[in-house]
Amino acid sequence: MVAAGARGRCPQVKPLALALVIAATAASAQDIRGLEVCSAEKDMARRTGCLQTNVELLQQLLTRETRRAQAAEAAAAKDAASFKSDIAALKADLVTLKAALEKTQGEVSELKKAKPGEKK
């Protein structure tokens, strides 16, 4: 028998969280802190409550990890934008240095042409 309070909650279980519960119980090698072993419960109402508690825990963990991943992604995007601006600045410096090198090489070649007979 399922308790009256537990009967209305079951359809509210999200499929992803249910899949996580099934995967967590199937993969006994990976313990999740706070996850309860519900197979020991004999009463279906208590077992259902235990499973719902596990689902809620997994939903909280999933939400926390999603936020952490989004924060890491945002930080990586910020770093990438910073790197792009650094690359643009370095390219501008490279263009300036190439122009200065060409100018210097032109001046050196003019000096060599002006004094072809003189050698050190």
C-alpha positions as CSV (number, residue, x, y, z in Angstrom):
1,M,0.0,0.0,0.0
2,V,1.2,3.5,-0.8
3,A,0.5,6.2,1.7
4,A,-1.9,9.0,0.5
5,G,0.8,11.6,0.8
6,A,3.3,9.6,-1.3
7,R,0.8,8.8,-4.0
8,G,0.5,12.3,-5.4
9,R,4.2,13.0,-5.4
10,C,5.4,10.2,-7.6
11,P,4.5,11.9,-11.0
12,Q,6.5,14.9,-10.0
13,V,9.8,13.0,-10.2
14,K,11.8,14.4,-13.0
15,P,13.1,11.8,-15.5
16,L,16.7,12.9,-15.3
17,A,16.8,12.7,-11.6
18,L,15.2,9.3,-11.7
19,A,17.8,8.2,-14.2
20,L,20.5,9.5,-11.8
21,V,18.9,7.5,-8.9
22,I,18.9,4.4,-11.0
23,A,22.5,4.9,-12.1
24,A,23.6,5.7,-8.6
25,T,22.0,2.5,-7.3
26,A,23.4,0.4,-10.1
27,A,26.9,1.8,-9.8
28,S,27.7,0.8,-6.2
29,A,31.4,1.6,-6.7
30,Q,30.6,5.3,-6.8
31,D,29.2,6.4,-3.5
32,I,27.4,9.7,-3.3
33,R,27.6,11.3,0.1
34,G,24.1,11.7,1.5
35,L,22.4,9.1,-0.7
36,E,20.4,6.5,1.3
37,V,20.1,2.8,0.6
38,C,16.4,2.4,0.0
39,S,16.4,-1.3,-0.7
40,A,16.5,-2.1,3.0
41,E,13.0,-0.5,3.6
42,K,10.2,-3.1,3.8
43,D,7.3,-0.6,3.8
44,M,6.6,0.8,0.3
45,A,5.7,4.2,1.8
46,R,9.0,4.4,3.5
47,R,10.8,3.1,0.4
48,T,9.0,5.7,-1.7
49,G,9.9,8.5,0.7
50,C,13.5,7.3,0.8
51,L,13.7,7.3,-3.0
52,Q,12.1,10.8,-3.2
53,T,14.7,12.0,-0.7
54,N,17.4,10.6,-2.9
55,V,15.9,12.2,-6.0
56,E,15.8,15.6,-4.2
57,L,19.4,15.2,-3.1
58,L,20.5,14.3,-6.6
59,Q,18.5,17.3,-8.0
60,Q,20.4,19.6,-5.5
61,L,23.7,18.1,-6.5
62,L,22.9,18.4,-10.2
63,T,21.8,22.1,-9.7
64,R,25.0,22.8,-7.8
65,E,27.2,21.2,-10.4
66,T,25.4,22.9,-13.2
67,R,26.0,26.3,-11.5
68,R,29.6,25.4,-11.0
69,A,30.1,24.4,-14.6
70,Q,28.3,27.5,-15.8
71,A,30.6,29.7,-13.7
72,A,33.7,27.9,-15.0
73,E,32.4,28.3,-18.6
74,A,31.8,32.0,-18.0
75,A,35.3,32.4,-16.5
76,A,36.8,30.6,-19.5
77,A,34.8,32.8,-21.9
78,K,36.1,35.9,-20.1
79,D,39.7,34.5,-20.3
80,A,39.2,33.8,-24.0
81,A,38.0,37.4,-24.7
82,S,41.0,38.7,-22.8
83,F,43.4,36.5,-24.8
84,K,41.8,37.7,-28.0
85,S,42.4,41.3,-27.1
86,D,46.0,40.5,-26.1
87,I,46.5,38.8,-29.5
88,A,45.1,41.8,-31.3
89,A,47.5,44.1,-29.4
90,L,50.4,41.8,-30.1
91,K,49.5,41.7,-33.8
92,A,49.5,45.5,-33.9
93,D,52.9,45.6,-32.2
94,L,54.2,43.1,-34.7
95,V,53.0,45.3,-37.6
96,T,54.7,48.3,-36.0
97,L,57.9,46.3,-35.5
98,K,57.9,45.0,-39.1
99,A,57.5,48.5,-40.4
100,A,60.4,49.7,-38.2
101,L,62.5,46.8,-39.4
102,E,61.8,47.6,-43.0
103,K,62.7,51.2,-42.4
104,T,65.9,50.3,-40.7
105,Q,66.9,47.8,-43.4
106,G,66.2,50.5,-46.0
107,E,68.5,52.9,-44.2
108,V,71.2,50.3,-43.9
109,S,71.0,49.5,-47.6
110,E,71.2,53.2,-48.4
111,L,74.3,53.6,-46.2
112,K,75.9,50.6,-47.9
113,K,75.2,52.1,-51.3
114,A,76.5,55.5,-50.3
115,K,79.8,54.2,-49.1
116,P,80.6,51.1,-51.3
117,G,84.4,51.6,-51.2
118,E,84.8,52.0,-47.5
119,K,85.3,48.8,-45.5
120,K,86.2,48.4,-41.9
